[in-house]
């Protein structure tokens, strides 16, 4: 399948903790509490903007786990707070904040992202997740984590409401005629009176439509119901795909599902995570990875065990992944997408655990190599139609990001597959995703 | 009663819509949609910072009412989004964001304000409200607005939890020793396992203690239960007091209640709202007010009717306030503090409705006059111990704020009752409110 729609590849970047690699906090220069500092985030955003990256993407973590005492909690700070600050310090880069539909109210989410979109001049996106971590549930009452199906039923209603709230002020309803004393035309503003199975929301929103019409919707979650949620509503899908074949299938499936919902498949973009560990030579890149791994102890191995739902001891570095054992775990409740991606990689390529760890960084596709090697892989997946772009999982911030912007971006630009300038003022403009006008009632 | 505690008067300022006066959007230069623009807020913050004002305070509105089609919705944008942006554009000014305890989850609020406090370098405060607007309830399910008592019971639990979450990482638990590979000491981080009547929250928070120890807590709500909530937990009280006598009594009462909860009364600051309409001469100030009133139609009259819970037609401009009629309204569910302040003004001073409107702006004490007259009133209330300072309700933004900073602040500074420099790095430092260390478990 060719890549018919993208005039430019989409590249966003994710800043997690002090870098996605568990050894990042020890490897990097700077203070271990930099992940609590404004300059840390604005510096990263400015570097990414210099490289014309489309967006800064922030994950969200609503609980502490044991590993958070071993290294900075990934997603500890509220993404909408961080990205609001980034908005004030940048001009063009998109702002993608993750927020859970299970542990927020639709009105609050609609208002928060509308505010961010207005005040950033049209750069906001909401990455919807339904949350798969039981520890999070315990921070929001004692009802336990709703099961996967329930979470997605709620999520579908939630997004319907948020879209209706974003659209509640019809285009042109804010008139602002000082002379004639007409601020807004209330007749063009719609109440929702939404009554669903899980939510009742009267509306309208406190805010008119945003510079993007609506903020963008990103979706992360690769189960069947997750894909359907994306296919119905999302503009961009964030996913873990560890092989090109898997990514090809995934993108084709999402596009097909979107078409089944009556949408133009080109209106939905698929951007898997990609962790890059770069060096001037392959040996330097491998040395960077080796040092990171050593500094982190067995952290990546532990994370892999967590992602696939087995014990660390079940994973022997020089033996194949114990796929049958893993699949027999009926208590598995974590992300289906991460598990499937890792197992697919292991079986398709017949890899040992050690080899899986080399190609899978924090659950995502990982490449350890030179800028040229990274650019080649990126171009190959994109040209083959496996992706619309990538969400970079930066190994160590800011050095991994600086290396990508300085050395990989120019190669992609030279080959004419990545933008050398932002093409418009809003994130929608830059991603080539149209915004829909909404007529008054 | 003297004012024994304040080395410097506290002055914060509130930016609502395009100014607190309903005619502001027509009166001011600039576009009617400036209230949706980043520069509008950052400009105001920078002006306030130039005047060494302590904080920028933002109200929060979670519903649209009919009047929101007549002028910009006050508090339309999410205050935490706006103030995060302001944080990135300023150095010293405090950031006070209103959020409802009735329509948020404690874990989300604790995390959002902790994030803002960390990333702003210790400038965050949460202004807790319980929400008294039935239209808001309808945006959050169909259960209706909980009654006053219920809202405050929930609020008390809510704050207890938020404080415990803010304190959950004991001081020094983030160790950050790269060499020895010790990021944090999990033994110093406490789970809450909080099980209350309304909330169950396991904890801990995702974030260590903030630069202020804890973000500050502001409280707005002047009923008896509201005062008790403030007396138990708050650092600063925001209130509507329309006469000095009423303010004196209110502050004395709050201090007494704080003492009854075992607190040092000097640790709680009372800052009523103050709307200033300034002119180079008194005639100019009166002309500014007259033009604003004319531009707004009967908006202030309608607002007064809403605040006291009667019909507009019940208020005759040149007759006394119909206090008995107002008090006989058993269906009154709106803010008790606003109603009491307006009625107290009317009865204590024996004022007509027109006179009330001259001294009451948007529910708050209003002064129409020269900078010297404003400074005199401010000094008098402060020297007499009626207040620890004021929260300025800016009539028109930015001109009303610029006038205050350029002409009133220098008078107060010259008299030695307002700061000429920020005294510290955090909002606590600048308000003279100590932060409490929290030992590990």
HADDOCK unambig.tbl for C-alpha pairs under 7 A between the chains (distance, minus, plus):
assign (segid A and resid 26 and name CA) (segid B and resid 178 and name CA) 5.03 0.50 0.50
assign (segid A and resid 32 and name CA) (segid B and resid 176 and name CA) 5.29 0.50 0.50
assign (segid A and resid 36 and name CA) (segid B and resid 118 and name CA) 5.75 0.50 0.50
assign (segid A and resid 36 and name CA) (segid B and resid 119 and name CA) 5.85 0.50 0.50
assign (segid A and resid 37 and name CA) (segid B and resid 118 and name CA) 6.69 0.50 0.50
assign (segid A and resid 37 and name CA) (segid B and resid 119 and name CA) 4.99 0.50 0.50
assign (segid A and resid 38 and name CA) (segid B and resid 119 and name CA) 4.84 0.50 0.50
assign (segid A and resid 38 and name CA) (segid B and resid 120 and name CA) 6.88 0.50 0.50
assign (segid A and resid 62 and name CA) (segid B and resid 206 and name CA) 6.79 0.50 0.50
assign (segid A and resid 63 and name CA) (segid B and resid 205 and name CA) 6.66 0.50 0.50
assign (segid A and resid 63 and name CA) (segid B and resid 206 and name CA) 5.79 0.50 0.50
assign (segid A and resid 64 and name CA) (segid B and resid 204 and name CA) 6.52 0.50 0.50
assign (segid A and resid 64 and name CA) (segid B and resid 205 and name CA) 6.75 0.50 0.50
assign (segid A and resid 64 and name CA) (segid B and resid 206 and name CA) 5.33 0.50 0.50
assign (segid A and resid 69 and name CA) (segid B and resid 183 and name CA) 6.06 0.50 0.50
assign (segid A and resid 69 and name CA) (segid B and resid 184 and name CA) 4.72 0.50 0.50
assign (segid A and resid 69 and name CA) (segid B and resid 185 and name CA) 6.36 0.50 0.50
assign (segid A and resid 69 and name CA) (segid B and resid 186 and name CA) 5.56 0.50 0.50
assign (segid A and resid 70 and name CA) (segid B and resid 182 and name CA) 6.59 0.50 0.50
assign (segid A and resid 70 and name CA) (segid B and resid 183 and name CA) 5.25 0.50 0.50
assign (segid A and resid 70 and name CA) (segid B and resid 184 and name CA) 6.33 0.50 0.50
assign (segid A and resid 71 and name CA) (segid B and resid 183 and name CA) 5.43 0.50 0.50
assign (segid A and resid 73 and name CA) (segid B and resid 206 and name CA) 6.88 0.50 0.50
assign (segid A and resid 76 and name CA) (segid B and resid 206 and name CA) 5.14 0.50 0.50
assign (segid A and resid 76 and name CA) (segid B and resid 207 and name CA) 6.08 0.50 0.50
assign (segid A and resid 77 and name CA) (segid B and resid 111 and name CA) 6.98 0.50 0.50
assign (segid A and resid 77 and name CA) (segid B and resid 115 and name CA) 5.12 0.50 0.50
assign (segid A and resid 78 and name CA) (segid B and resid 111 and name CA) 6.55 0.50 0.50
assign (segid A and resid 78 and name CA) (segid B and resid 112 and name CA) 5.50 0.50 0.50
assign (segid A and resid 78 and name CA) (segid B and resid 115 and name CA) 6.01 0.50 0.50
assign (segid A and resid 80 and name CA) (segid B and resid 81 and name CA) 6.91 0.50 0.50
assign (segid A and resid 81 and name CA) (segid B and resid 80 and name CA) 6.89 0.50 0.50
assign (segid A and resid 81 and name CA) (segid B and resid 81 and name CA) 6.13 0.50 0.50
assign (segid A and resid 81 and name CA) (segid B and resid 84 and name CA) 5.68 0.50 0.50
assign (segid A and resid 81 and name CA) (segid B and resid 112 and name CA) 6.99 0.50 0.50
assign (segid A and resid 81 and name CA) (segid B and resid 115 and name CA) 6.88 0.50 0.50
assign (segid A and resid 81 and name CA) (segid B and resid 116 and name CA) 6.46 0.50 0.50
assign (segid A and resid 84 and name CA) (segid B and resid 81 and name CA) 5.69 0.50 0.50
assign (segid A and resid 84 and name CA) (segid B and resid 84 and name CA) 5.58 0.50 0.50
assign (segid A and resid 84 and name CA) (segid B and resid 85 and name CA) 5.21 0.50 0.50
assign (segid A and resid 85 and name CA) (segid B and resid 84 and name CA) 5.22 0.50 0.50
assign (segid A and resid 85 and name CA) (segid B and resid 85 and name CA) 4.57 0.50 0.50
assign (segid A and resid 85 and name CA) (segid B and resid 87 and name CA) 6.92 0.50 0.50
assign (segid A and resid 85 and name CA) (segid B and resid 88 and name CA) 5.24 0.50 0.50
assign (segid A and resid 87 and name CA) (segid B and resid 85 and name CA) 6.92 0.50 0.50
assign (segid A and resid 88 and name CA) (segid B and resid 85 and name CA) 5.25 0.50 0.50
assign (segid A and resid 88 and name CA) (segid B and resid 88 and name CA) 6.15 0.50 0.50
assign (segid A and resid 88 and name CA) (segid B and resid 89 and name CA) 6.72 0.50 0.50
assign (segid A and resid 89 and name CA) (segid B and resid 88 and name CA) 6.74 0.50 0.50
assign (segid A and resid 107 and name CA) (segid B and resid 139 and name CA) 6.47 0.50 0.50
assign (segid A and resid 111 and name CA) (segid B and resid 77 and name CA) 6.96 0.50 0.50
assign (segid A and resid 111 and name CA) (segid B and resid 78 and name CA) 6.53 0.50 0.50
assign (segid A and resid 112 and name CA) (segid B and resid 78 and name CA) 5.48 0.50 0.50
assign (segid A and resid 112 and name CA) (segid B and resid 81 and name CA) 7.00 0.50 0.50
assign (segid A and resid 115 and name CA) (segid B and resid 77 and name CA) 5.12 0.50 0.50
assign (segid A and resid 115 and name CA) (segid B and resid 78 and name CA) 6.01 0.50 0.50
assign (segid A and resid 115 and name CA) (segid B and resid 81 and name CA) 6.88 0.50 0.50
assign (segid A and resid 116 and name CA) (segid B and resid 81 and name CA) 6.45 0.50 0.50
assign (segid A and resid 118 and name CA) (segid B and resid 36 and name CA) 5.76 0.50 0.50
assign (segid A and resid 118 and name CA) (segid B and resid 37 and name CA) 6.67 0.50 0.50
assign (segid A and resid 119 and name CA) (segid B and resid 36 and name CA) 5.85 0.50 0.50
assign (segid A and resid 119 and name CA) (segid B and resid 37 and name CA) 4.97 0.50 0.50
assign (segid A and resid 119 and name CA) (segid B and resid 38 and name CA) 4.82 0.50 0.50
assign (segid A and resid 120 and name CA) (segid B and resid 38 and name CA) 6.87 0.50 0.50
assign (segid A and resid 138 and name CA) (segid B and resid 201 and name CA) 6.03 0.50 0.50
assign (segid A and resid 138 and name CA) (segid B and resid 202 and name CA) 5.47 0.50 0.50
assign (segid A and resid 139 and name CA) (segid B and resid 107 and name CA) 6.45 0.50 0.50
assign (segid A and resid 139 and name CA) (segid B and resid 201 and name CA) 4.35 0.50 0.50
assign (segid A and resid 139 and name CA) (segid B and resid 202 and name CA) 5.04 0.50 0.50
assign (segid A and resid 139 and name CA) (segid B and resid 203 and name CA) 5.87 0.50 0.50
assign (segid A and resid 140 and name CA) (segid B and resid 200 and name CA) 6.64 0.50 0.50
assign (segid A and resid 140 and name CA) (segid B and resid 201 and name CA) 5.85 0.50 0.50
assign (segid A and resid 141 and name CA) (segid B and resid 199 and name CA) 5.88 0.50 0.50
assign (segid A and resid 141 and name CA) (segid B and resid 200 and name CA) 4.37 0.50 0.50
assign (segid A and resid 141 and name CA) (segid B and resid 201 and name CA) 5.80 0.50 0.50
assign (segid A and resid 142 and name CA) (segid B and resid 200 and name CA) 5.84 0.50 0.50
assign (segid A and resid 176 and name CA) (segid B and resid 32 and name CA) 5.29 0.50 0.50
assign (segid A and resid 178 and name CA) (segid B and resid 26 and name CA) 5.01 0.50 0.50
assign (segid A and resid 182 and name CA) (segid B and resid 70 and name CA) 6.58 0.50 0.50
assign (segid A and resid 183 and name CA) (segid B and resid 69 and name CA) 6.04 0.50 0.50
assign (segid A and resid 183 and name CA) (segid B and resid 70 and name CA) 5.22 0.50 0.50
assign (segid A and resid 183 and name CA) (segid B and resid 71 and name CA) 5.39 0.50 0.50
assign (segid A and resid 184 and name CA) (segid B and resid 69 and name CA) 4.72 0.50 0.50
assign (segid A and resid 184 and name CA) (segid B and resid 70 and name CA) 6.32 0.50 0.50
assign (segid A and resid 185 and name CA) (segid B and resid 69 and name CA) 6.36 0.50 0.50
assign (segid A and resid 186 and name CA) (segid B and resid 69 and name CA) 5.58 0.50 0.50
assign (segid A and resid 199 and name CA) (segid B and resid 141 and name CA) 5.88 0.50 0.50
assign (segid A and resid 200 and name CA) (segid B and resid 140 and name CA) 6.63 0.50 0.50
assign (segid A and resid 200 and name CA) (segid B and resid 141 and name CA) 4.38 0.50 0.50
assign (segid A and resid 200 and name CA) (segid B and resid 142 and name CA) 5.84 0.50 0.50
assign (segid A and resid 201 and name CA) (segid B and resid 138 and name CA) 6.04 0.50 0.50
assign (segid A and resid 201 and name CA) (segid B and resid 139 and name CA) 4.36 0.50 0.50
assign (segid A and resid 201 and name CA) (segid B and resid 140 and name CA) 5.86 0.50 0.50
assign (segid A and resid 201 and name CA) (segid B and resid 141 and name CA) 5.83 0.50 0.50
assign (segid A and resid 202 and name CA) (segid B and resid 138 and name CA) 5.48 0.50 0.50
assign (segid A and resid 202 and name CA) (segid B and resid 139 and name CA) 5.04 0.50 0.50
assign (segid A and resid 203 and name CA) (segid B and resid 139 and name CA) 5.86 0.50 0.50
assign (segid A and resid 204 and name CA) (segid B and resid 64 and name CA) 6.53 0.50 0.50
assign (segid A and resid 205 and name CA) (segid B and resid 63 and name CA) 6.69 0.50 0.50
assign (segid A and resid 205 and name CA) (segid B and resid 64 and name CA) 6.76 0.50 0.50
assign (segid A and resid 206 and name CA) (segid B and resid 62 and name CA) 6.81 0.50 0.50
assign (segid A and resid 206 and name CA) (segid B and resid 63 and name CA) 5.81 0.50 0.50
assign (segid A and resid 206 and name CA) (segid B and resid 64 and name CA) 5.34 0.50 0.50
assign (segid A and resid 206 and name CA) (segid B and resid 73 and name CA) 6.87 0.50 0.50
assign (segid A and resid 206 and name CA) (segid B and resid 76 and name CA) 5.15 0.50 0.50
assign (segid A and resid 207 and name CA) (segid B and resid 76 and name CA) 6.10 0.50 0.50
